[in-house]
Amino acid sequence: MNRLLGATKIAMLLTDVGLLLYWAIVFAGLIPAELAYKDYTNPILSDWNTSFVLLDLAASLTGLATLCRTHARQPLMTVSLTLTSTAGLQAIAFWALRGDFTFTWWAPNLFLLLFPLPALISLICGTELRPTLAPQISRAAGSSRSNNGPMNIPERLPGSWISLDDAPERKKRLEAELAREIRSAQHPVHGREAEAVAHRRCCDDVLFWLPEQSQWALIHLTWQQETNPSWPRCEIFTTWAETARAVSDEHR
């Protein structure tokens, strides 16, 4: 996911700067007639083209804001990519209906339509920095202390994680499933009290709090009993910093 978002951010930078330059050129009247789309000088089509100004500026400004931020930027990225793809779709649909297939206009708008889609799909499965897990995790960790003092719990976790705070039945099922799966006494979590805190959407990763040891366990459930101590796959962390890196979307 990190590689995908990195490539998307580069495309966003080029696109957002390009949109600003495009509208500067349009308003300056610098587009050569041979590069203009069909009926470019038609007042109705001119007004139609100008109607994209607010949409394109919104996409560009939210995109640049995304690239300038280091925290809570995923919601802005989602908005920017959605606006960008919408702008490309509207233009492509209009010209297709008119039967105008001028390459110099189709190519950039196909790019606007298509490049945001992979990142949007990934973001829909889990956008970064959703705050819903903080209260429960703070409660889970606040009553226990690690060797280095109180657990340092940030206010937010990646949005690919869903809190179990308001899902007590699912929380119990996941805890029971973990106990059912671990058949080997050599498994790191065998015999330990484990509280399900959150699960990652779109997969079987579950974050557990181990109150007796003041540790976190990131476990990938297999939904079957396991006699191999390596399964279900488990990573245990003694500090929140380690846990935060492990549950981040970039770590997937």
NURO-323519 format. One record per residue: z, y, x of N, C-alpha, C in turn; residue in one letter. Coordinates in Angstrom, 1 decimal, padded with zeros to 4 digits. Layout:
N
    n.zz    n.yy    n.xx   ca.zz   ca.yy   ca.xx    c.zz    c.yy    c.xx  lummi
       Z       Y       X       Z       Y       X       Z       Y       X      A
...
//
This chain:
252
    n.zz    n.yy    n.xx   ca.zz   ca.yy   ca.xx    c.zz    c.yy    c.xx  lummi
   000.0  -001.2   000.8   000.0   000.0   000.0   000.0   001.3   000.9      M
   000.7   001.2   002.0   000.8   002.4   002.9  -000.6   002.7   003.4      N
  -001.4   001.7   003.8  -002.7   002.0   004.3  -003.6   002.6   003.2      R
  -003.5   002.1   001.9  -004.2   002.6   000.8  -003.9   004.0   000.5      L
  -002.6   004.3   000.5  -002.2   005.7   000.2  -002.6   006.6   001.3      L
  -002.6   006.1   002.5  -003.0   007.0   003.7  -004.4   007.4   003.6      G
  -005.3   006.4   003.2  -006.7   006.7   003.1  -007.0   007.6   001.9      A
  -006.2   007.4   000.8  -006.3   008.3  -000.4  -005.9   009.7  -000.1      T
  -004.9   009.9   000.7  -004.5   011.3   001.1  -005.5   012.0   001.9      K
  -006.2   011.3   002.7  -007.3   011.9   003.5  -008.4   012.3   002.5      I
  -008.8   011.4   001.6  -009.8   011.7   000.6  -009.4   012.9  -000.3      A
  -008.1   012.9  -000.6  -007.6   014.0  -001.5  -007.7   015.4  -000.7      M
  -007.4   015.4   000.5  -007.5   016.6   001.3  -008.9   017.1   001.3      L
  -009.9   016.2   001.6  -011.3   016.6   001.6  -011.7   017.1   000.3      L
  -011.3   016.4  -000.8  -011.7   016.7  -002.1  -011.1   018.0  -002.6      T
  -009.8   018.2  -002.4  -009.2   019.4  -002.9  -009.7   020.7  -002.2      D
  -009.9   020.6  -000.9  -010.5   021.7  -000.2  -011.9   021.9  -000.6      V
  -012.6   020.8  -000.8  -014.0   020.9  -001.3  -014.2   021.5  -002.6      G
  -013.3   021.2  -003.5  -013.3   021.8  -004.9  -013.1   023.3  -004.8      L
  -012.2   023.8  -004.0  -012.0   025.2  -003.8  -013.2   025.9  -003.2      L
  -013.8   025.2  -002.2  -015.0   025.8  -001.6  -016.2   025.8  -002.6      L
  -016.3   024.8  -003.4  -017.4   024.7  -004.4  -017.3   025.9  -005.4      Y
  -016.1   026.1  -005.9  -016.0   027.2  -006.9  -016.2   028.6  -006.2      W
  -015.8   028.7  -005.0  -016.0   029.9  -004.3  -017.5   030.2  -004.1      A
  -018.3   029.1  -003.8  -019.7   029.2  -003.7  -020.4   029.5  -005.0      I
  -019.9   028.8  -006.1  -020.5   029.0  -007.4  -020.3   030.5  -007.9      V
  -019.1   031.0  -007.7  -018.8   032.4  -008.2  -019.5   033.4  -007.3      F
  -019.8   033.0  -006.1  -020.6   033.9  -005.2  -022.1   033.8  -005.4      A
  -022.5   032.8  -006.3  -023.9   032.7  -006.6  -024.7   032.2  -005.4      G
  -024.2   031.3  -004.6  -024.8   030.9  -003.3  -025.5   029.5  -003.4      L
  -025.5   028.9  -004.6  -026.1   027.5  -004.7  -027.6   027.7  -004.8      I
  -028.4   027.1  -003.8  -029.8   027.2  -003.8  -030.4   026.6  -005.1      P
  -031.5   027.2  -005.6  -032.1   026.7  -006.8  -032.6   025.2  -006.7      A
  -033.0   024.8  -005.5  -033.5   023.5  -005.3  -032.4   022.4  -005.3      E
  -031.2   022.9  -005.1  -030.0   021.9  -005.1  -029.3   022.0  -006.5      L
  -029.7   022.9  -007.4  -029.0   023.0  -008.6  -029.4   021.9  -009.6      A
  -028.5   021.5  -010.5  -028.8   020.5  -011.5  -029.8   021.1  -012.5      Y
  -030.4   020.2  -013.3  -031.4   020.7  -014.3  -030.8   021.7  -015.3      K
  -031.6   022.7  -015.5  -031.2   023.8  -016.5  -030.0   024.5  -016.0      D
  -029.8   024.7  -014.7  -028.6   025.3  -014.1  -028.4   026.7  -014.6      Y
  -029.6   027.4  -014.9  -029.5   028.8  -015.3  -029.3   029.0  -016.8      T
  -029.3   027.8  -017.6  -029.1   027.9  -019.0  -027.7   028.4  -019.3      N
  -027.6   029.4  -020.1  -026.2   030.0  -020.3  -025.2   029.0  -020.9      P
  -025.7   028.1  -021.7  -024.8   027.1  -022.3  -024.3   026.1  -021.2      I
  -025.3   025.7  -020.4  -024.9   024.8  -019.3  -024.0   025.5  -018.3      L
  -024.3   026.7  -018.1  -023.5   027.5  -017.1  -022.0   027.6  -017.6      S
  -021.9   027.8  -018.9  -020.5   027.9  -019.5  -019.9   026.5  -019.4      D
  -020.7   025.5  -019.7  -020.1   024.1  -019.6  -019.6   023.9  -018.2      W
  -020.4   024.2  -017.2  -020.0   024.0  -015.8  -018.7   024.8  -015.5      N
  -018.6   026.1  -016.0  -017.5   026.9  -015.7  -016.2   026.4  -016.4      T
  -016.4   025.7  -017.5  -015.3   025.1  -018.2  -014.5   024.1  -017.3      S
  -015.1   023.7  -016.2  -014.4   022.7  -015.3  -013.4   023.5  -014.4      F
  -013.5   024.8  -014.3  -012.7   025.5  -013.3  -011.2   025.2  -013.4      V
  -010.6   025.3  -014.6  -009.2   025.0  -014.7  -008.8   023.6  -014.3      L
  -009.7   022.6  -014.8  -009.4   021.2  -014.5  -009.5   021.0  -013.0      L
  -010.5   021.5  -012.4  -010.7   021.3  -010.9  -009.6   022.0  -010.1      D
  -009.2   023.2  -010.5  -008.2   023.9  -009.8  -006.8   023.2  -010.0      L
  -006.6   022.6  -011.1  -005.3   021.9  -011.4  -005.3   020.7  -010.5      A
  -006.4   019.9  -010.4  -006.5   018.8  -009.6  -006.3   019.1  -008.1      A
  -007.0   020.2  -007.7  -006.9   020.6  -006.3  -005.5   021.1  -005.9      S
  -004.9   021.9  -006.7  -003.6   022.5  -006.4  -002.5   021.5  -006.4      L
  -002.5   020.6  -007.4  -001.5   019.5  -007.4  -001.7   018.5  -006.2      T
  -003.0   018.3  -005.9  -003.3   017.5  -004.7  -002.8   018.1  -003.4      G
  -003.0   019.3  -003.2  -002.5   020.0  -002.0  -001.0   020.1  -002.0      L
  -000.4   020.3  -003.2   001.1   020.2  -003.2   001.6   018.9  -002.9      A
   000.9   017.8  -003.3   001.3   016.5  -002.9   001.3   016.3  -001.4      T
   000.3   016.8  -000.8   000.1   016.6   000.7   001.1   017.4   001.5      L
   001.6   018.5   000.9   002.6   019.3   001.5   004.0   018.9   001.4      C
   004.3   018.0   000.4   005.6   017.5   000.2   005.9   016.2   000.9      R
   007.2   016.0   001.2   007.6   014.8   001.8   008.5   013.9   000.9      T
   009.0   014.5  -000.2   009.8   013.8  -001.1   009.3   014.0  -002.6      H
   009.5   013.0  -003.4   009.2   013.1  -004.8   007.7   013.5  -005.0      A
   006.8   013.0  -004.2   005.4   013.5  -004.3   004.6   012.6  -005.1      R
   005.0   011.4  -005.4   004.2   010.4  -006.1   003.8   010.9  -007.5      Q
   004.7   011.5  -008.3   004.3   012.0  -009.6   003.2   013.0  -009.5      P
   003.3   013.9  -008.5   002.2   014.9  -008.3   000.9   014.2  -007.9      L
   001.0   013.2  -007.1  -000.2   012.5  -006.7  -000.9   011.8  -007.9      M
  -000.1   011.2  -008.7  -000.6   010.6  -009.9  -001.3   011.6  -010.8      T
  -000.7   012.8  -011.0  -001.3   013.8  -011.8  -002.6   014.3  -011.2      V
  -002.6   014.6  -009.9  -003.8   015.1  -009.2  -005.0   014.1  -009.2      S
  -004.7   012.8  -009.0  -005.7   011.8  -009.0  -006.3   011.6  -010.4      L
  -005.4   011.6  -011.4  -005.9   011.5  -012.7  -006.8   012.6  -013.1      T
  -006.4   013.8  -012.8  -007.3   015.0  -013.1  -008.6   014.9  -012.3      L
  -008.5   014.5  -011.1  -009.8   014.4  -010.3  -010.7   013.4  -010.9      T
  -010.2   012.2  -011.2  -011.1   011.2  -011.8  -011.6   011.6  -013.1      S
  -010.8   012.3  -013.9  -011.3   012.8  -015.2  -012.4   013.8  -015.1      T
  -012.3   014.7  -014.1  -013.4   015.6  -013.8  -014.7   014.9  -013.5      A
  -014.6   013.9  -012.6  -015.8   013.2  -012.3  -016.4   012.5  -013.4      G
  -015.5   011.8  -014.2  -016.0   011.1  -015.4  -016.7   012.0  -016.4      L
  -016.1   013.1  -016.7  -016.7   014.1  -017.6  -018.1   014.5  -017.2      Q
  -018.2   014.8  -015.9  -019.5   015.3  -015.4  -020.6   014.2  -015.5      A
  -020.2   013.0  -015.0  -021.1   011.8  -015.0  -021.5   011.5  -016.5      I
  -020.6   011.5  -017.4  -020.9   011.1  -018.8  -021.9   012.1  -019.4      A
  -021.7   013.4  -019.1  -022.6   014.5  -019.6  -024.0   014.3  -019.1      F
  -024.1   014.1  -017.8  -025.5   014.0  -017.2  -026.2   012.8  -017.6      W
  -025.4   011.7  -017.8  -026.0   010.4  -018.2  -026.6   010.6  -019.6      A
  -025.9   011.3  -020.5  -026.3   011.5  -021.8  -027.6   012.4  -021.8      L
  -027.7   013.3  -020.9  -028.8   014.2  -020.8  -030.0   013.6  -020.0      R
  -029.8   012.5  -019.4  -030.8   011.8  -018.6  -031.1   012.5  -017.3      G
  -030.1   013.3  -016.8  -030.3   014.0  -015.6  -029.6   013.2  -014.5      D
  -030.4   012.6  -013.6  -029.8   011.7  -012.5  -030.0   012.3  -011.1      F
  -029.9   013.6  -011.0  -030.0   014.3  -009.7  -029.0   013.8  -008.7      T
  -029.4   013.2  -007.6  -028.5   012.5  -006.7  -027.5   013.5  -006.1      F
  -027.9   014.7  -005.8  -027.0   015.6  -005.2  -025.8   016.0  -006.0      T
  -025.9   015.8  -007.4  -024.8   016.0  -008.3  -024.1   014.7  -008.7      W
  -024.8   013.6  -008.8  -024.2   012.4  -009.1  -023.3   011.9  -008.0      W
  -023.7   012.0  -006.8  -023.0   011.4  -005.7  -021.5   011.9  -005.6      A
  -021.4   013.3  -005.5  -020.0   013.8  -005.4  -019.2   013.5  -006.6      P
  -019.8   013.5  -007.8  -019.0   013.3  -009.0  -018.6   011.8  -009.2      N
  -019.5   010.9  -008.7  -019.1   009.5  -008.6  -017.9   009.3  -007.7      L
  -018.0   010.0  -006.6  -016.9   010.0  -005.7  -015.6   010.4  -006.3      F
  -015.7   011.6  -007.1  -014.5   012.1  -007.8  -013.9   011.1  -008.8      L
  -014.9   010.4  -009.4  -014.5   009.4  -010.4  -013.8   008.2  -009.8      L
  -014.4   007.7  -008.7  -014.0   006.4  -008.2  -012.9   006.3  -007.2      L
  -012.9   007.3  -006.3  -011.9   007.2  -005.2  -010.4   007.2  -005.6      F
  -010.1   007.8  -006.7  -008.6   007.8  -007.1  -008.2   006.5  -007.7      P
  -009.1   005.7  -008.2  -008.8   004.5  -009.0  -007.9   003.5  -008.3      L
  -008.2   003.0  -007.1  -007.3   002.0  -006.4  -005.9   002.6  -006.3      P
  -005.7   003.8  -005.8  -004.4   004.4  -005.7  -003.7   004.5  -007.0      A
  -004.4   004.9  -008.1  -003.8   005.0  -009.4  -003.3   003.7  -009.9      L
  -004.1   002.6  -009.7  -003.6   001.3  -010.1  -002.3   000.9  -009.3      I
  -002.3   001.2  -008.0  -001.1   000.9  -007.3   000.1   001.8  -007.7      S
  -000.2   003.0  -008.0   000.9   003.9  -008.4   001.4   003.5  -009.8      L
   000.6   003.0  -010.7   001.0   002.6  -012.0   001.9   001.4  -011.9      I
   001.7   000.5  -010.9   002.6  -000.6  -010.7   003.9  -000.1  -010.1      C
   003.9   001.0  -009.5   005.2   001.5  -009.0   005.0   002.8  -008.3      G
   005.3   003.9  -008.9   005.3   005.2  -008.3   006.6   005.4  -007.5      T
   006.6   006.2  -006.5   007.7   006.3  -005.6   008.7   007.3  -006.2      E
   010.0   007.1  -005.9   011.0   008.0  -006.1   011.4   008.2  -007.6      L
   011.6   007.1  -008.3   012.1   007.2  -009.7   013.6   007.2  -009.7      R
   014.3   008.1  -010.4   015.7   008.2  -010.2   016.6   007.2  -011.0      P
   016.0   006.3  -011.8   016.8   005.6  -012.8   017.8   004.6  -012.1      T
   017.7   004.2  -010.8   018.5   003.3  -010.3   019.8   003.9  -009.7      L
   019.8   005.2  -009.4   020.9   005.8  -008.7   022.3   005.5  -009.3      A
   022.5   005.7  -010.6   023.8   005.6  -011.2   024.4   004.2  -011.0      P
   023.6   003.2  -011.2   024.1   001.8  -011.1   024.4   001.4  -009.7      Q
   023.5   001.8  -008.8   023.7   001.4  -007.4   024.9   002.2  -006.8      I
   025.1   003.4  -007.2   026.3   004.2  -006.8   027.5   003.5  -007.2      S
   027.5   003.0  -008.5   028.7   002.3  -009.0   029.0   001.0  -008.2      R
   027.8   000.3  -008.0   028.0  -001.0  -007.3   028.5  -000.8  -005.9      A
   028.0   000.2  -005.2   028.4   000.4  -003.8   029.7   001.2  -003.6      A
   029.9   002.1  -004.6   031.0   003.1  -004.4   032.3   002.5  -004.3      G
   032.5   001.3  -005.0   033.8   000.7  -005.0   034.1  -000.2  -003.8      S
   033.1  -000.4  -002.9   033.2  -001.2  -001.7   032.8  -000.4  -000.5      S
   033.3  -000.8   000.7   033.1  -000.1   001.9   032.4  -001.1   002.9      R
   031.5  -000.6   003.6   030.9  -001.3   004.7   031.7  -001.1   006.0      S
   031.3  -001.7   007.1   032.1  -001.5   008.3   032.0  -000.1   008.8      N
   031.0   000.6   008.4   030.8   002.0   008.8   031.3   003.0   007.8      N
   032.0   002.6   006.8   032.5   003.5   005.8   031.7   003.4   004.5      G
   031.9   004.3   003.6   031.2   004.2   002.3   029.7   004.1   002.4      P
   029.1   003.3   001.6   027.6   003.1   001.6   027.0   004.5   001.3      M
   025.9   004.8   002.0   025.2   006.0   001.8   024.1   005.8   000.8      N
   024.3   006.1  -000.4   023.3   005.8  -001.5   022.5   007.0  -001.8      I
   021.2   007.0  -001.6   020.4   008.2  -002.0   020.3   008.3  -003.5      P
   019.8   009.4  -004.0   019.7   009.6  -005.4   018.6   008.8  -006.1      E
   017.6   008.4  -005.3   016.4   007.8  -005.9   015.9   006.6  -005.1      R
   015.2   005.7  -005.8   014.6   004.6  -005.2   013.1   004.6  -005.6      L
   012.3   003.8  -004.9   010.9   003.7  -005.3   010.8   003.3  -006.8      P
   009.8   003.9  -007.5   009.6   003.6  -008.9   009.0   002.2  -009.1      G
   008.7   001.5  -008.1   008.2   000.1  -008.3   009.4  -000.8  -008.6      S
   010.6  -000.2  -008.5   011.8  -000.9  -008.9   012.4  -000.5  -010.2      W
   012.8  -001.5  -011.0   013.3  -001.2  -012.4   014.8  -001.5  -012.4      I
   015.5  -000.5  -012.8   017.0  -000.7  -012.9   017.3  -001.7  -014.0      S
   018.4  -002.5  -013.7   018.9  -003.4  -014.7   020.1  -002.9  -015.4      L
   020.4  -001.6  -015.2   021.6  -001.0  -015.7   021.6  -001.0  -017.3      D
   020.4  -000.9  -017.9   020.3  -000.9  -019.3   019.7  -002.2  -019.8      D
   019.7  -003.3  -019.0   019.2  -004.5  -019.4   020.2  -005.7  -019.0      A
   021.3  -005.7  -019.7   022.4  -006.6  -019.3   021.9  -008.1  -019.4      P
   021.1  -008.4  -020.5   020.7  -009.8  -020.7   019.8  -010.2  -019.5      E
   018.8  -009.3  -019.2   017.9  -009.7  -018.1   018.7  -009.8  -016.8      R
   019.7  -008.9  -016.6   020.5  -009.0  -015.4   021.2  -010.3  -015.3      K
   021.8  -010.8  -016.4   022.5  -012.1  -016.4   021.5  -013.2  -016.1      K
   020.3  -013.1  -016.7   019.3  -014.2  -016.5   018.9  -014.3  -015.0      R
   018.7  -013.1  -014.4   018.3  -013.1  -013.0   019.5  -013.7  -012.1      L
   020.7  -013.3  -012.4   021.8  -013.9  -011.7   022.0  -015.4  -011.8      E
   021.8  -015.8  -013.1   021.8  -017.3  -013.3   020.7  -018.0  -012.7      A
   019.5  -017.4  -012.6   018.3  -018.0  -012.0   018.5  -018.1  -010.5      E
   019.1  -017.1  -009.9   019.4  -017.2  -008.5   020.4  -018.3  -008.2      L
   021.4  -018.5  -009.0   022.4  -019.6  -008.8   021.7  -020.9  -009.0      A
   020.8  -021.0  -009.9   020.1  -022.3  -010.2   019.2  -022.6  -009.1      R
   018.5  -021.6  -008.5   017.5  -021.9  -007.4   018.2  -022.4  -006.1      E
   019.3  -021.8  -005.8   019.9  -022.1  -004.4   020.6  -023.4  -004.5      I
   020.0  -024.5  -003.9   020.6  -025.8  -003.8   021.1  -026.2  -002.5      R
   020.8  -025.4  -001.5   021.2  -025.7  -000.1   022.4  -024.8   000.3      S
   023.4  -025.5   000.9   024.6  -024.8   001.3   024.4  -023.9   002.5      A
   023.2  -024.1   003.1   022.9  -023.3   004.3   022.1  -022.0   003.9      Q
   021.8  -021.8   002.6   021.2  -020.6   002.2   022.1  -019.4   002.4      H
   021.7  -018.3   002.9   022.5  -017.1   003.2   023.4  -016.6   002.0      P
   022.9  -016.9   000.8   023.7  -016.4  -000.4   024.4  -017.5  -001.1      V
   024.3  -018.7  -000.6   025.0  -019.8  -001.3   026.5  -019.6  -001.4      H
   027.0  -019.7  -002.6   028.4  -019.5  -002.9   028.9  -018.1  -002.9      G
   028.1  -017.2  -002.8   028.5  -015.8  -002.8   028.3  -015.2  -004.2      R
   029.2  -014.2  -004.5   029.0  -013.5  -005.8   027.8  -012.5  -005.5      E
   026.9  -012.5  -006.4   025.7  -011.7  -006.3   025.4  -011.0  -007.6      A
   025.4  -009.7  -007.6   025.1  -008.9  -008.8   023.7  -008.3  -008.7      E
   022.9  -008.7  -009.7   021.5  -008.2  -009.8   021.5  -006.7  -010.1      A
   020.9  -005.9  -009.3   020.9  -004.5  -009.5   019.5  -003.9  -010.0      V
   018.4  -004.5  -009.5   017.1  -004.0  -009.8   016.1  -005.1  -009.5      A
   014.9  -005.0  -010.2   013.8  -005.9  -009.8   012.6  -005.1  -009.7      H
   011.7  -005.6  -008.8   010.4  -004.9  -008.6   009.4  -005.3  -009.6      R
   008.8  -004.3  -010.2   007.8  -004.7  -011.2   006.6  -005.3  -010.5      R
   005.9  -006.1  -011.3   004.7  -006.8  -010.8   004.9  -007.9  -009.8      C
   006.2  -008.3  -009.5   006.4  -009.4  -008.6   007.9  -009.9  -008.9      C
   008.3  -010.9  -008.1   009.6  -011.5  -008.4   010.7  -011.1  -007.4      D
   010.6  -010.0  -006.7   011.6  -009.5  -005.8   012.8  -008.9  -006.7      D
   014.0  -009.3  -006.3   015.2  -008.8  -007.0   016.1  -008.3  -005.9      V
   016.7  -007.1  -006.2   017.8  -006.6  -005.3   019.1  -006.9  -005.8      L
   019.9  -007.6  -005.0   021.3  -008.0  -005.4   022.3  -007.3  -004.5      F
   023.5  -007.0  -005.1   024.6  -006.4  -004.4   025.6  -007.5  -004.2      W
   026.1  -007.7  -003.0   027.1  -008.7  -002.6   028.4  -008.0  -002.4      L
   029.2  -007.9  -003.5   030.4  -007.1  -003.4   031.5  -007.6  -002.4      P
   031.6  -008.9  -002.2   032.6  -009.4  -001.3   032.3  -009.1   000.2      E
   031.1  -009.0   000.5   030.7  -008.6   001.9   030.2  -007.2   002.0      Q
   030.1  -006.5   000.9   029.5  -005.1   000.9   028.2  -005.1   001.6      S
   027.3  -006.0   001.1   026.0  -006.1   001.6   025.0  -006.1   000.5      Q
   023.7  -005.9   000.9   022.6  -005.9  -000.1   021.7  -007.2   000.3      W
   021.2  -007.8  -000.8   020.3  -008.9  -000.6   019.0  -008.7  -001.3      A
   017.9  -008.7  -000.6   016.6  -008.6  -001.2   016.0  -010.1  -001.3      L
   015.9  -010.6  -002.5   015.5  -012.0  -002.7   014.3  -012.1  -003.6      I
   013.4  -013.0  -003.1   012.2  -013.3  -003.8   012.4  -014.6  -004.6      H
   012.6  -014.5  -005.9   012.8  -015.7  -006.7   011.6  -016.6  -006.8      L
   011.8  -017.9  -006.8   010.6  -018.8  -006.9   010.5  -019.5  -008.3      T
   011.6  -019.4  -009.1   011.6  -020.0  -010.4   011.6  -021.5  -010.4      W
   012.2  -022.1  -009.4   012.4  -023.5  -009.3   013.5  -023.8  -008.3      Q
   014.2  -024.9  -008.5   015.3  -025.2  -007.6   014.8  -025.5  -006.2      Q
   015.5  -025.0  -005.2   015.1  -025.1  -003.8   016.2  -025.8  -003.0      E
   015.8  -026.8  -002.3   016.7  -027.5  -001.3   016.5  -027.0   000.1      T
   015.4  -026.3   000.3   015.1  -025.7   001.6   015.9  -024.4   001.8      N
   016.7  -024.3   002.8   017.6  -023.1   002.9   016.8  -021.8   003.1      P
   015.5  -021.9   003.4   014.6  -020.7   003.6   014.2  -020.1   002.2      S
   014.4  -020.9   001.2   014.0  -020.4  -000.2   015.1  -020.5  -001.2      W
   015.2  -019.6  -002.1   014.3  -018.4  -002.2   014.5  -017.5  -001.0      P
   013.4  -016.9  -000.6   013.3  -016.0   000.6   014.4  -014.9   000.4      R
   015.1  -014.6   001.5   016.2  -013.7   001.4   016.3  -012.8   002.6      C
   016.6  -011.6   002.4   016.9  -010.6   003.5   018.2  -010.0   003.1      E
   019.1  -009.9   004.1   020.4  -009.3   003.8   020.6  -008.1   004.7      I
   021.1  -007.1   004.2   021.3  -005.8   004.9   022.7  -005.3   004.8      F
   023.2  -004.8   005.8   024.6  -004.3   005.8   024.7  -002.8   005.7      T
   023.6  -002.1   005.8   023.6  -000.6   005.6   022.5  -000.3   004.6      T
   022.8   000.9   003.9   021.8   001.3   002.9   020.5   001.7   003.6      W
   020.5   002.3   004.8   019.3   002.7   005.5   018.3   001.5   005.7      A
   018.9   000.3   006.0   018.1  -000.9   006.2   017.5  -001.3   004.8      E
   018.3  -001.2   003.8   017.9  -001.6   002.5   016.8  -000.7   002.0      T
   017.0   000.6   002.2   016.0   001.5   001.7   014.6   001.3   002.3      A
   014.6   001.0   003.6   013.3   000.7   004.2   012.7  -000.6   003.7      R
   013.5  -001.6   003.4   013.0  -002.9   002.9   012.5  -002.8   001.5      A
   013.0  -001.9   000.6   012.6  -001.8  -000.7   011.5  -000.8  -001.0      V
   011.2   000.0   000.1   010.2   001.0  -000.1   008.8   000.4  -000.4      S
   008.0   001.2  -001.1   006.7   000.7  -001.4   005.8   000.5  -000.2      D
   006.1   001.3   000.9   005.3   001.2   002.1   005.6  -000.1   002.8      E
   006.8  -000.7   002.6   007.2  -001.9   003.3   006.6  -003.1   002.7      H
   006.0  -003.0   001.5   005.4  -004.2   000.9   004.3  -004.9   001.7      R
//
